[in-house]
């Protein structure tokens, strides 16, 4: 019986679990207090120590997340948790002096870093923060809530390329044509990874919010997703030419030209057209895209279901006809001049469209299907 009690006591003092009191005296124990909180993208570091009455101390982790590294010489845990490492991570360290063993167990909580600045704040219904690590480009800056550095760089590179291409198409040699908001000289792109209360894209004067390539809703094979950055960047250029977030063209044209540039051409045949019209034929306007001058012109049934985006293929078709030699033969230079005339010249969209397309918008609306059906042959 005495032997049994003796062994029990050895077991109790030989392996000490938890965070020890540094002032505690006696047997082997940790004397350092672990760091238990860190923001993503920040470096985590915890240098640990222990004291004992036996031989040299040997430290070893028994439970460690993949994003942490253990350095036995410096007695340090260090690493950087990314946006893929949010949450709680158990850690266990063991120290031995050859006679006794002590264990320190704790949990590290990785929280999302949130910097509450950004040009989109005040332009957008949600005051989304960013992670404090934007990727800086020549003409664009790329922000995100938690996208990886490779993803942010890829999206910045594409933003810069899109902007350069649009400028070339519109014969814009420098940024003197653009009117940026006060304090900004570059385009801001926010890549939304984790915010799920809004999806899709949103452009404002001098910037845009788009889905990150890491957003669960991003589907590269879907035109609305894969071409979103192209679409929104075109809107950004429009806002910079017009010098305002309040775009002058009718809804059908401003959304159609952005989709046309983005290559979202989904209606090519009579079958495509009839399929699109199948459930819209009985709605007010009969699915005629030219009837959508204002957002309020969408049928109530469409707005209630947040289905306005379903009209975009028809908007693109109307603009494709306008830009085609078989239609009105507009060029991107015409489009730029229309934007400028609505801004500096104070002209309406209807006036600028007629002067460049050679046909009143009302006439285009009245004859839309008569023009489009043979165009699709």
Secondary structure per residue as TSV (DSSP state, phi and psi in degrees):
chain	resnum	aa	ss	phi	psi
A	1	X	-	360.0	-39.7
A	2	X	H	-65.7	-39.3
A	3	X	H	-61.1	-41.8
A	4	X	H	-61.8	-41.6
A	5	X	H	-66.4	-40.6
A	6	X	H	-61.6	-44.4
A	7	X	H	-65.5	-37.0
A	8	X	H	-62.7	-40.7
A	9	X	H	-66.7	-41.0
A	10	X	H	-61.1	-41.1
A	11	X	H	-63.8	-38.0
A	12	X	H	-68.5	-41.0
A	13	X	H	-91.1	-13.2
A	14	X	H	-82.6	-20.3
A	15	X	E	-137.4	104.4
A	16	X	E	-101.2	123.1
A	17	X	-	-104.9	148.1
A	18	X	S	102.5	-171.9
A	19	X	-	-92.1	115.6
A	20	X	-	-81.3	153.5
A	21	X	-	-75.7	118.7
A	22	X	T	-59.2	-20.2
A	23	X	T	-89.6	-7.0
A	24	X	-	-65.2	138.6
A	25	X	-	-107.9	166.1
A	26	X	S	115.7	-122.8
A	27	X	S	-80.8	-179.0
A	28	X	S	-54.1	132.8
A	29	X	E	-159.7	153.6
A	30	X	E	-74.6	140.8
A	31	X	-	-113.9	-1.4
A	32	X	-	-102.6	149.6
A	33	X	-	-103.4	122.5
A	34	X	-	-70.4	155.3
A	35	X	-	-84.4	125.1
A	36	X	-	-115.2	2.6
A	37	X	E	-137.4	143.1
A	38	X	E	-155.2	148.2
A	39	X	E	-90.7	145.1
A	40	X	T	-61.8	147.4
A	41	X	T	74.3	-5.1
A	42	X	S	-92.9	150.2
A	43	X	E	-77.1	126.2
A	44	X	E	-92.2	135.9
A	45	X	E	-146.9	131.3
A	46	X	E	-139.1	111.8
A	47	X	E	-95.3	122.4
A	48	X	-	-110.3	158.0
A	49	X	-	-146.9	160.8
A	50	X	E	-154.3	162.0
A	51	X	E	-133.0	150.5
A	52	X	-	-161.8	172.5
A	53	X	S	-106.7	4.4
A	54	X	S	-96.2	-141.7
A	55	X	S	-83.1	-163.9
A	56	X	-	-57.8	143.2
A	57	X	-	-83.3	134.2
A	58	X	E	-120.9	121.0
A	59	X	E	-102.0	146.7
A	60	X	E	-156.7	131.9
A	61	X	E	-79.1	139.7
A	62	X	E	-108.8	-22.9
A	63	X	E	-138.1	124.0
A	64	X	-	-152.0	130.6
A	65	X	-	-68.7	157.2
A	66	X	T	-64.2	-27.0
A	67	X	T	-82.0	-2.2
A	68	X	E	-105.1	144.2
A	69	X	E	-116.8	148.3
A	70	X	E	-111.7	126.1
A	71	X	E	-115.9	107.8
A	72	X	T	-70.8	-30.3
A	73	X	T	-70.1	-45.4
A	74	X	T	-88.9	-4.6
A	75	X	T	54.3	53.4
A	76	X	E	-136.0	138.5
A	77	X	E	-101.0	132.5
A	78	X	E	-150.1	155.6
A	79	X	E	166.0	173.2
A	80	X	E	-125.5	119.8
A	81	X	-	-85.8	132.8
A	82	X	-	-97.2	-172.2
A	83	X	G	-64.9	-12.9
A	84	X	G	-86.7	-2.3
A	85	X	G	-120.1	31.5
A	86	X	-	-75.7	143.6
A	87	X	E	124.2	-160.4
A	88	X	E	-105.4	136.9
A	89	X	E	-131.4	117.0
A	90	X	E	-73.1	142.6
A	91	X	E	-133.3	140.5
A	92	X	E	-137.9	128.4
A	93	X	E	-116.3	142.4
A	94	X	E	-123.5	137.5
A	95	X	E	-125.3	141.0
A	96	X	E	-134.5	143.5
A	97	X	-	-114.2	17.2
A	98	X	S	92.5	-19.1
A	99	X	S	-119.0	-45.9
A	100	X	-	-117.7	163.5
A	101	X	E	-134.3	136.3
A	102	X	E	-126.3	144.9
A	103	X	E	-123.3	135.1
A	104	X	E	-115.5	118.3
A	105	X	E	-115.0	136.9
A	106	X	E	-158.6	175.0
A	107	X	E	-125.2	133.6
A	108	X	E	-99.2	127.4
A	109	X	E	-101.4	118.1
A	110	X	E	-98.6	117.5
A	111	X	E	-108.2	154.5
A	112	X	-	-71.6	126.1
A	113	X	-	-71.9	135.7
A	114	X	-	-133.7	114.2
A	115	X	B	-107.5	118.0
A	116	X	-	-92.0	59.9
A	117	X	-	-135.5	169.3
A	118	X	-	144.8	141.6
A	119	X	T	-66.3	-19.5
A	120	X	T	-75.2	-17.9
A	121	X	B	-69.5	127.4
A	122	X	T	98.7	-23.9
A	123	X	T	-94.8	-18.0
A	124	X	B	-121.6	146.0
A	125	X	S	-61.9	-22.6
A	126	X	S	-115.1	132.5
A	127	X	-	-86.8	67.1
A	128	X	-	-70.3	132.9
A	129	X	-	-83.4	171.9
A	130	X	B	-121.5	176.0
A	131	X	-	-89.7	4.8
A	132	X	S	80.3	6.0
A	133	X	-	-129.1	64.5
A	134	X	-	-68.6	154.9
A	135	X	E	-97.9	122.3
A	136	X	E	-95.6	127.8
A	137	X	-	-115.8	-174.5
A	138	X	S	-73.7	-43.9
A	139	X	S	-119.4	-11.3
A	140	X	E	-135.3	151.1
A	141	X	E	-119.9	138.3
A	142	X	E	-113.6	116.7
A	143	X	E	-108.3	161.0
A	144	X	E	-159.1	162.4
A	145	X	S	-80.5	-30.6
A	146	X	S	-170.3	22.2
A	147	X	-	-67.0	151.0
A	148	X	-	-67.5	158.3
A	149	X	H	-62.2	-38.2
A	150	X	H	-64.6	-40.5
A	151	X	H	-66.7	-44.1
A	152	X	H	-61.9	-41.1
A	153	X	H	-64.5	-42.1
A	154	X	H	-63.5	-40.1
A	155	X	H	-72.5	-33.9
A	156	X	H	-65.3	-45.9
A	157	X	H	-58.6	-41.3
A	158	X	H	-69.1	-39.2
A	159	X	H	-60.1	-44.8
A	160	X	H	-62.6	-41.4
A	161	X	H	-66.9	-41.1
A	162	X	H	-63.3	-46.5
A	163	X	H	-59.9	-43.0
A	164	X	H	-63.0	-40.1
A	165	X	H	-67.9	-43.5
A	166	X	H	-63.1	-41.6
A	167	X	H	-60.4	-40.4
A	168	X	H	-66.5	-43.4
A	169	X	H	-61.3	-35.8
A	170	X	T	-94.8	4.7
A	171	X	T	58.8	46.5
A	172	X	-	-101.6	110.2
A	173	X	-	-79.6	-35.1
A	174	X	S	-146.7	-179.0
A	175	X	G	-86.0	6.4
A	176	X	G	-66.0	-20.3
A	177	X	G	-71.8	-25.2
A	178	X	-	-86.1	146.7
A	179	X	-	-115.9	103.3
A	180	X	-	-84.2	156.9
A	181	X	-	-62.1	158.0
A	182	X	T	-54.3	133.4
A	183	X	T	87.1	-4.4
A	184	X	-	-119.9	142.4
A	185	X	-	-128.9	0.9
A	186	X	S	-133.5	164.9
A	187	X	E	-84.1	134.2
A	188	X	E	-102.5	128.7
A	189	X	E	-117.7	127.7
A	190	X	E	-108.4	118.0
A	191	X	E	-93.5	109.3
A	192	X	E	-85.7	114.7
A	193	X	S	-100.9	-47.6
A	194	X	S	-107.8	-18.5
A	195	X	-	-76.1	119.7
A	196	X	-	-108.9	0.6
A	197	X	S	-75.3	-9.1
A	198	X	-	-147.6	139.5
A	199	X	-	-139.4	168.3
A	200	X	S	95.2	-150.1
A	201	X	-	-127.4	160.9
A	202	X	E	-151.3	123.8
A	203	X	E	-109.5	145.3
A	204	X	E	-138.4	178.7
A	205	X	T	-64.3	112.1
A	206	X	T	85.5	8.8
A	207	X	E	-168.5	173.3
A	208	X	E	-153.5	150.6
A	209	X	E	-106.5	129.0
A	210	X	E	-134.7	162.3
A	211	X	E	-71.1	136.9
A	212	X	-	-69.2	152.5
A	213	X	T	-60.1	-17.2
A	214	X	T	-96.9	-0.4
A	215	X	S	-68.2	136.0
A	216	X	T	-57.1	-24.7
A	217	X	T	-87.1	-7.6
A	218	X	-	-72.6	119.0
A	219	X	-	-123.8	100.7
A	220	X	T	-60.7	-20.3
A	221	X	T	-89.9	-4.3
A	222	X	S	-96.1	125.8
A	223	X	H	-55.3	-40.4
A	224	X	H	-65.0	-23.6
A	225	X	H	-95.0	-51.0
A	226	X	H	-64.9	-32.4
A	227	X	T	-102.1	11.8
A	228	X	H	-62.1	-43.0
A	229	X	H	-63.3	-41.5
A	230	X	H	-61.5	-46.2
A	231	X	H	-59.9	-50.7
A	232	X	H	-70.6	-33.6
A	233	X	H	-65.2	-34.5
A	234	X	H	-63.1	-41.6
A	235	X	H	-60.9	-39.6
A	236	X	H	-59.9	-45.9
A	237	X	H	-60.1	-40.7
A	238	X	H	-60.0	-45.1
A	239	X	H	-63.5	-35.6
A	240	X	H	-72.7	-33.3
A	241	X	H	-72.1	-43.2
A	242	X	H	-78.5	-16.7
A	243	X	T	69.5	28.6
A	244	X	S	-161.2	149.3
A	245	X	S	-78.5	-8.9
A	246	X	S	-95.8	96.6
A	247	X	-	-70.6	140.0
A	248	X	-	-79.9	-35.5
A	249	X	S	-64.8	159.3
A	250	X	-	-59.9	154.9
A	251	X	H	-55.3	-43.3
A	252	X	H	-60.5	-35.2
A	253	X	H	-81.9	-44.3
A	254	X	H	-68.8	-32.7
A	255	X	H	-81.1	-35.5
A	256	X	H	-66.5	-40.8
A	257	X	H	-68.7	-34.4
A	258	X	H	-67.7	-40.6
A	259	X	H	-70.1	-36.0
A	260	X	H	-62.2	-45.7
A	261	X	H	-63.1	-38.7
A	262	X	H	-74.3	-7.4
A	263	X	T	79.2	22.7
A	264	X	-	-87.3	61.9
A	265	X	-	-96.5	98.3
A	266	X	-	-104.9	-13.9
A	267	X	-	-112.6	113.5
A	268	X	-	-126.6	-21.2
A	269	X	S	-127.3	168.0
A	270	X	H	-61.5	-35.2
A	271	X	H	-63.6	-40.8
A	272	X	H	-60.6	-44.6
A	273	X	H	-64.3	-46.2
A	274	X	H	-65.5	-35.8
A	275	X	H	-64.9	-41.5
A	276	X	H	-64.2	-40.3
A	277	X	H	-77.6	-13.3
A	278	X	T	-50.2	-50.2
A	279	X	T	-101.8	0.4
A	280	X	T	-104.5	-9.1
A	281	X	T	-58.5	-33.3
A	282	X	T	-92.9	0.2
A	283	X	S	-77.1	158.7
A	284	X	T	-54.6	129.5
A	285	X	T	92.0	-10.9
A	286	X	T	59.3	25.7
A	287	X	T	80.0	7.8
A	288	X	-	-71.9	113.2
A	289	X	G	-67.3	-26.4
A	290	X	G	-71.0	-12.3
A	291	X	G	-79.3	-9.6
A	292	X	-	-92.2	84.8
A	293	X	S	-84.9	-39.6
A	294	X	S	-124.0	161.8
A	295	X	G	-60.3	-30.6
A	296	X	G	-68.6	-12.2
A	297	X	G	-80.4	-11.1
A	298	X	S	-65.3	139.7
A	299	X	-	-55.6	145.4
A	300	X	H	-56.6	-36.1
A	301	X	H	-62.8	-33.3
A	302	X	H	-75.4	-47.4
A	303	X	H	-62.6	-39.5
A	304	X	H	-63.2	-32.3
A	305	X	T	-95.2	8.4
A	306	X	T	51.8	44.3
A	307	X	-	-103.4	18.2
A	308	X	G	-60.3	-33.5
A	309	X	G	-62.6	-22.1
A	310	X	G	-67.5	-14.5
A	311	X	G	-82.6	-15.4
A	312	X	H	-59.0	-37.8
A	313	X	H	-58.4	-35.1
A	314	X	H	-75.2	-35.9
A	315	X	H	-59.4	-46.2
A	316	X	H	-61.7	-40.0
A	317	X	H	-62.6	-42.2
A	318	X	H	-62.7	-40.7
A	319	X	H	-72.4	-38.0
A	320	X	H	-58.2	-42.1
A	321	X	H	-62.6	-42.2
A	322	X	H	-64.0	-32.1
A	323	X	H	-90.9	-10.5
A	324	X	S	-87.0	148.0
A	325	X	T	-63.8	-26.8
A	326	X	T	-76.6	-11.2
A	327	X	T	-107.3	-117.1
A	328	X	T	-97.0	-10.3
A	329	X	-	66.4	32.2
A	330	X	-	-68.4	152.4
A	331	X	-	-116.2	169.4
A	332	X	H	-65.2	-28.0
A	333	X	H	-66.8	-38.9
A	334	X	H	-58.2	-44.0
A	335	X	H	-62.4	-44.4
A	336	X	H	-59.6	-45.5
A	337	X	H	-64.9	-35.2
A	338	X	H	-62.1	-44.9
A	339	X	H	-59.6	-44.9
A	340	X	H	-67.0	-38.4
A	341	X	H	-67.5	-34.9
A	342	X	H	-69.5	-26.6
A	343	X	H	-88.8	-69.7
A	344	X	T	-71.2	-35.6
A	345	X	S	-88.5	-11.2
A	346	X	-	68.4	21.9
A	347	X	-	-87.2	156.3
A	348	X	-	-81.0	163.4
A	349	X	H	-61.1	-41.7
A	350	X	H	-58.4	-40.0
A	351	X	H	-68.3	-44.9
A	352	X	H	-68.9	-36.4
A	353	X	H	-64.8	-45.4
A	354	X	H	-63.9	-39.7
A	355	X	H	-68.1	-28.3
A	356	X	H	-98.0	-35.4
A	357	X	H	-90.0	-20.0
A	358	X	S	78.8	17.2
A	359	X	S	-148.7	137.3
A	360	X	-	-65.1	146.2
A	361	X	H	-57.0	-39.3
A	362	X	H	-62.0	-39.6
A	363	X	H	-67.2	-39.4
A	364	X	H	-61.4	-42.3
A	365	X	H	-62.8	-47.2
A	366	X	H	-63.9	-31.3
A	367	X	T	-112.0	17.8
A	368	X	H	-55.1	-54.1
A	369	X	H	-69.6	-31.1
A	370	X	H	-64.5	-31.1
A	371	X	H	-83.9	-38.2
A	372	X	H	-75.2	-39.2
A	373	X	H	-59.1	-49.8
A	374	X	H	-68.6	-26.4
A	375	X	H	-64.5	-30.7
A	376	X	T	-82.1	-9.4
A	377	X	-	-65.7	360.0
